[in-house]
Amino acid sequence: MMTCSTSHRLKMRADKSLLRQKFLKKWVKLLQLYTSSEKLATVIERKKLIELSADVALASARGGTTRWSRALIASAFKDSHDKTPCCANGGERTLHESITRKITSKKVLQRIRGGASKEAQASSSNRIPASSIAKRLVKKRTKLLKKIVPGGESMDNVSLISETLDYIISLRAQIDVMRSLVYLSGHLDA
């Protein structure tokens, strides 16, 4: 007799496998479509094309059932209708934003690890309640999460968490497929 958690795990595995299959089929179709229609001279252009097609394939594999998938498709559609190449500045801007986020989080960590300054230690009567600090941290992290998840800016906190979890599962499926392709291509070349 199967327990409820065992049957739930089996269903989750089947869902992940189906998501991987859908993603791979859609990604291959998009790559064929894009590479047949455009002459890509540089490695950077090819890299951006692969990233764009992977994002669109992942979003369409979800069937537009999530906000993040609709936001990714809308963003790709908007970029493709601009006269500028798709994601021309997107990669650089995203890289810059992620570097800025990393630097900011490093500063926060240094402040936490380094302890309070001598002035703050001297005035123990001016302490901020832990609940206030926790609220600020949650608000700050929620704001960052809204920037990371596609379409997150327009979501309330509950939807944001739900969409983030779904986005993580989908990204994991994308990584698994890409990792498998790299593994297979390595064995074919050998």
VEXMARMI-834523 format. One line per 8 residues: number of its first residue (from 0); their letters; for each residue y, x, z of N, C-alpha, C. Coordinates in pm, whole numbers. Example, Ala and Ser with C-alpha at 12.3 -4.5 7.8 and 13.67 -1.06 7.14 Angstrom:
<sites>
0	as	-569,1319,780,-450,1230,780,-330,1320,780; -225,1285,708,-106,1367,714,3,1290,787 .
</sites>
This chain:
<sites>
0	mmtcstsh	-118,83,0,0,0,0,125,89,0; 217,61,-95,338,140,-105,444,86,-9; 514,178,53,623,137,140,745,109,55; 842,46,115,964,11,44,1038,136,-3; 1043,239,81,1115,361,43,1044,435,-70; 909,429,-73,834,495,-180,860,425,-313; 858,293,-314,884,221,-438,1029,241,-483; 1121,251,-387,1261,276,-422,1277,414,-486 .
8	rlkmradk	1207,514,-430,1214,649,-487,1156,652,-628; 1047,582,-651,986,578,-784,1081,511,-884; 1148,406,-841,1244,338,-928,1361,430,-961; 1409,505,-860,1520,598,-882,1481,706,-983; 1359,758,-972,1312,860,-1066,1305,804,-1207; 1255,682,-1220,1246,618,-1352,1385,597,-1410; 1481,555,-1326,1618,535,-1372,1680,666,-1418; 1657,773,-1342,1710,904,-1380,1649,951,-1512 .
16	sllrqkfl	1520,931,-1527,1452,972,-1650,1506,894,-1769; 1527,764,-1752,1582,681,-1859,1725,726,-1892; 1803,757,-1790,1941,804,-1812,1940,936,-1889; 1851,1027,-1855,1840,1154,-1927,1806,1130,-2074; 1711,1041,-2100,1671,1012,-2237,1786,952,-2317; 1855,854,-2258,1969,792,-2326,2077,896,-2355; 2107,979,-2255,2210,1081,-2272,2173,1175,-2387; 2049,1224,-2388,2008,1319,-2491,2018,1258,-2630 .
24	kkwvkllq	1971,1135,-2647,1977,1069,-2778,2122,1053,-2825; 2207,1006,-2736,2347,984,-2773,2419,1117,-2798; 2387,1217,-2720,2452,1347,-2737,2415,1409,-2870; 2288,1403,-2907,2244,1459,-3036,2314,1386,-3150; 2322,1252,-3143,2390,1176,-3248,2537,1215,-3259; 2604,1228,-3145,2746,1265,-3146,2766,1406,-3200; 2681,1498,-3161,2693,1635,-3211,2675,1638,-3363; 2578,1562,-3412,2556,1556,-3557,2677,1495,-3626 .
32	lytssekl	2732,1390,-3570,2848,1324,-3628,2969,1417,-3630; 2997,1481,-3517,3114,1569,-3508,3099,1694,-3595; 2982,1755,-3595,2967,1879,-3669,2965,1856,-3819; 2922,1737,-3862,2922,1709,-4006,3062,1677,-4057; 3150,1626,-3967,3282,1583,-4011,3390,1690,-3993; 3366,1792,-3914,3470,1891,-3887,3419,2033,-3912; 3508,2115,-3959,3479,2258,-3974,3533,2327,-3850; 3445,2379,-3770,3484,2444,-3646,3472,2595,-3663 .
40	atvierkk	3585,2661,-3661,3586,2804,-3687,3566,2887,-3560; 3630,2849,-3454,3626,2934,-3335,3523,2886,-3234; 3486,2976,-3148,3392,2944,-3040,3455,2843,-2945; 3583,2858,-2921,3653,2767,-2831,3651,2624,-2885; 3672,2608,-3015,3667,2474,-3075,3527,2414,-3062; 3425,2496,-3085,3288,2448,-3072,3257,2410,-2927; 3305,2491,-2834,3282,2464,-2691,3346,2332,-2653; 3469,2310,-2696,3539,2185,-2664,3470,2065,-2727 .
48	lielsadv	3417,2083,-2846,3344,1976,-2913,3216,1941,-2836; 3147,2041,-2789,3025,2018,-2711,3059,1945,-2580; 3166,1989,-2514,3208,1924,-2390,3247,1778,-2414; 3326,1754,-2518,3370,1618,-2549,3251,1530,-2583; 3161,1579,-2667,3046,1497,-2705,2954,1472,-2585; 2940,1570,-2496,2857,1551,-2376,2919,1446,-2284; 3050,1449,-2267,3117,1351,-2182,3103,1210,-2240; 3128,1196,-2370,3120,1065,-2434,2975,1014,-2431 .
56	alasargg	2880,1102,-2456,2739,1062,-2453,2698,1017,-2313; 2743,1090,-2212,2711,1053,-2074,2770,916,-2040; 2896,896,-2077,2962,769,-2049,2895,654,-2125; 2861,676,-2251,2799,568,-2328,2655,544,-2286; 2590,644,-2229,2454,624,-2176,2455,527,-2059; 2566,520,-1989,2580,425,-1878,2615,285,-1931; 2642,275,-2060,2666,144,-2122,2798,80,-2085; 2893,158,-2037,3023,102,-2000,3016,13,-1877 .
64	ttrwsral	2912,30,-1796,2896,-55,-1677,2973,-3,-1557; 3024,118,-1565,3100,175,-1454,3242,204,-1498; 3332,208,-1401,3472,235,-1434,3490,377,-1488; 3419,474,-1428,3436,611,-1473,3390,627,-1618; 3284,556,-1657,3235,569,-1795,3335,507,-1893; 3392,393,-1857,3493,331,-1943,3617,420,-1953; 3654,483,-1842,3772,571,-1843,3748,694,-1931; 3627,751,-1925,3595,867,-2009,3598,831,-2156 .
72	iasafkds	3540,717,-2191,3539,673,-2331,3680,645,-2379; 3760,578,-2297,3898,548,-2334,3978,676,-2353; 3956,774,-2267,4026,901,-2278,3986,974,-2407; 3858,975,-2438,3812,1040,-2560,3864,968,-2683; 3868,834,-2678,3919,755,-2790,4066,784,-2812; 4143,791,-2702,4286,821,-2709,4308,960,-2768; 4231,1058,-2720,4244,1195,-2770,4209,1204,-2918; 4110,1128,-2962,4068,1137,-3102,4169,1071,-3195 .
80	hdktpcca	4251,980,-3143,4352,915,-3225,4487,986,-3222; 4501,1083,-3133,4620,1167,-3136,4608,1262,-3254; 4718,1316,-3298,4714,1413,-3407,4674,1551,-3357; 4678,1570,-3225,4636,1698,-3170,4484,1701,-3162; 4424,1818,-3169,4279,1824,-3157,4233,1771,-3022; 4114,1710,-3020,4060,1654,-2896,4054,1761,-2789; 4105,1727,-2674,4099,1816,-2557,4166,1950,-2583; 4268,1954,-2667,4331,2081,-2700,4383,2150,-2574 .
88	nggertlh	4456,2076,-2493,4505,2134,-2369,4423,2091,-2250; 4334,1995,-2270,4257,1938,-2160,4179,2042,-2083; 4112,2132,-2152,4032,2232,-2084,4118,2324,-1999; 4231,2366,-2055,4319,2457,-1981,4381,2385,-1861; 4426,2261,-1884,4489,2186,-1776,4388,2161,-1664; 4268,2123,-1701,4165,2097,-1602,4132,2224,-1526; 4123,2335,-1596,4094,2463,-1532,4206,2497,-1434; 4331,2479,-1477,4446,2509,-1391,4443,2420,-1267 .
96	esitrkit	4414,2289,-1285,4409,2199,-1172,4298,2238,-1075; 4182,2275,-1128,4071,2310,-1039,4101,2440,-964; 4166,2535,-1030,4204,2659,-962,4304,2628,-852; 4401,2542,-881,4500,2504,-780,4432,2436,-662; 4336,2347,-691,4264,2281,-583,4188,2382,-498; 4124,2481,-564,4049,2581,-490,4140,2663,-402; 4256,2700,-455,4352,2778,-376,4399,2696,-258; 4430,2569,-281,4475,2481,-172,4368,2468,-67 .
104	skkvlqri	4243,2447,-109,4136,2432,-9,4112,2563,64; 4131,2678,-2,4116,2806,67,4223,2822,174; 4346,2778,142,4454,2787,240,4423,2701,361; 4371,2580,335,4335,2492,446,4227,2555,531; 4125,2612,466,4017,2677,539,4068,2795,621; 4158,2874,563,4213,2987,636,4289,2940,760; 4363,2829,746,4435,2777,861,4339,2730,969; 4231,2665,925,4134,2614,1023,4061,2730,1090 .
112	rggaskea	4015,2825,1011,3939,2938,1066,4028,3031,1149; 4151,3049,1102,4240,3142,1169,4291,3089,1302; 4267,2963,1325,4314,2905,1449,4463,2874,1441; 4515,2822,1545,4656,2787,1547,4740,2913,1562; 4863,2903,1516,4954,3016,1528,4991,3035,1675; 5053,3149,1707,5091,3179,1846,5190,3077,1898; 5281,3033,1809,5380,2934,1851,5312,2802,1887; 5214,2763,1806,5145,2636,1832,5062,2646,1959 .
120	qasssnri	5004,2763,1986,4924,2780,2107,5014,2776,2230; 5136,2827,2215,5229,2831,2328,5274,2691,2368; 5289,2604,2270,5336,2468,2302,5219,2370,2294; 5136,2374,2396,5018,2287,2398,5055,2141,2421; 5175,2117,2471,5217,1979,2496,5247,1904,2366; 5270,1976,2256,5302,1914,2128,5180,1896,2038; 5064,1880,2094,4940,1868,2016,4936,1734,1943; 4880,1740,1822,4862,1619,1740,4723,1564,1770 .
128	passiakr	4711,1434,1789,4578,1376,1817,4480,1402,1703; 4354,1422,1738,4251,1451,1638,4236,1337,1539; 4254,1214,1583,4240,1100,1492,4347,1103,1383; 4466,1148,1418,4574,1160,1320,4542,1267,1216; 4489,1378,1261,4450,1486,1170,4338,1439,1079; 4240,1368,1135,4127,1317,1056,4175,1220,949; 4268,1132,986,4322,1036,889,4393,1107,774; 4470,1209,807,4540,1285,702,4442,1356,610 .
136	lvkkrtkl	4337,1415,670,4236,1483,588,4164,1385,495; 4129,1268,548,4061,1168,466,4152,1123,353; 4279,1100,384,4374,1056,282,4392,1164,173; 4401,1288,216,4418,1399,122,4294,1416,33; 4176,1407,93,4052,1423,17,4029,1305,-76; 4067,1187,-34,4056,1069,-120,4147,1084,-240; 4265,1135,-217,4360,1157,-327,4304,1258,-428; 4241,1365,-379,4179,1463,-468,4061,1404,-543 .
144	lkkivpgg	3982,1324,-476,3866,1260,-538,3911,1166,-650; 4021,1097,-629,4074,1007,-732,4115,1085,-857; 4155,1210,-840,4191,1293,-955,4068,1345,-1027; 3958,1366,-955,3837,1425,-1013,3755,1322,-1089; 3735,1205,-1031,3652,1100,-1093,3734,1033,-1203; 3680,1026,-1325,3754,960,-1434,3786,815,-1397; 3913,778,-1412,3956,642,-1379,3974,619,-1230; 3961,723,-1150,3967,710,-1006,4103,669,-953 .
152	esmdnvsl	4209,698,-1028,4344,667,-981,4363,518,-957; 4291,435,-1033,4311,291,-1023,4209,223,-931; 4130,300,-860,4024,241,-776,4065,236,-629; 4015,132,-561,4031,127,-416,3926,222,-355; 3934,248,-226,3849,348,-162,3700,314,-168; 3665,188,-151,3524,148,-154,3467,168,-295; 3540,121,-395,3497,139,-534,3489,287,-569; 3584,363,-518,3587,507,-546,3459,575,-498 .
160	isetldyi	3416,542,-379,3293,603,-326,3173,563,-410; 3163,436,-443,3052,387,-524,3051,453,-662; 3166,458,-726,3177,519,-859,3149,670,-853; 3194,734,-747,3171,878,-731,3022,907,-721; 2951,828,-643,2807,847,-631,2737,829,-765; 2776,727,-839,2717,703,-970,2751,817,-1067; 2875,865,-1060,2919,975,-1146,2841,1102,-1114; 2816,1128,-987,2738,1247,-947,2596,1238,-1000 .
168	islraqid	2534,1121,-989,2398,1102,-1040,2395,1125,-1191; 2495,1073,-1260,2502,1089,-1406,2525,1234,-1445; 2614,1302,-1374,2637,1444,-1402,2512,1526,-1377; 2439,1489,-1274,2313,1559,-1244,2213,1543,-1359; 2206,1422,-1414,2118,1397,-1529,2163,1481,-1649; 2294,1488,-1670,2349,1569,-1780,2312,1716,-1761; 2325,1766,-1641,2290,1905,-1612,2142,1929,-1636; 2058,1837,-1592,1914,1852,-1611,1877,1862,-1758 .
176	vmrslvyl	1938,1776,-1840,1910,1779,-1984,1957,1910,-2045; 2078,1951,-2012,2131,2076,-2068,2050,2197,-2022; 2010,2196,-1896,1927,2305,-1844,1793,2311,-1917; 1734,2196,-1944,1607,2190,-2017,1623,2243,-2159; 1735,2208,-2222,1760,2257,-2359,1776,2408,-2362; 1846,2462,-2264,1862,2608,-2257,1727,2674,-2234; 1647,2616,-2147,1514,2670,-2119,1428,2667,-2244; 1428,2554,-2316,1348,2543,-2438,1396,2636,-2548 .
184	sghlda	1528,2648,-2562,1580,2737,-2666,1546,2883,-2635; 1540,2919,-2509,1501,3055,-2469,1357,3083,-2503; 1272,2982,-2487,1129,3001,-2520,1104,3000,-2670; 1188,2926,-2745,1171,2923,-2891,1215,3056,-2953; 1317,3118,-2893,1368,3246,-2946,1272,3360,-2914; 1196,3349,-2808,1110,3459,-2763,988,3477,-2852 .
</sites>
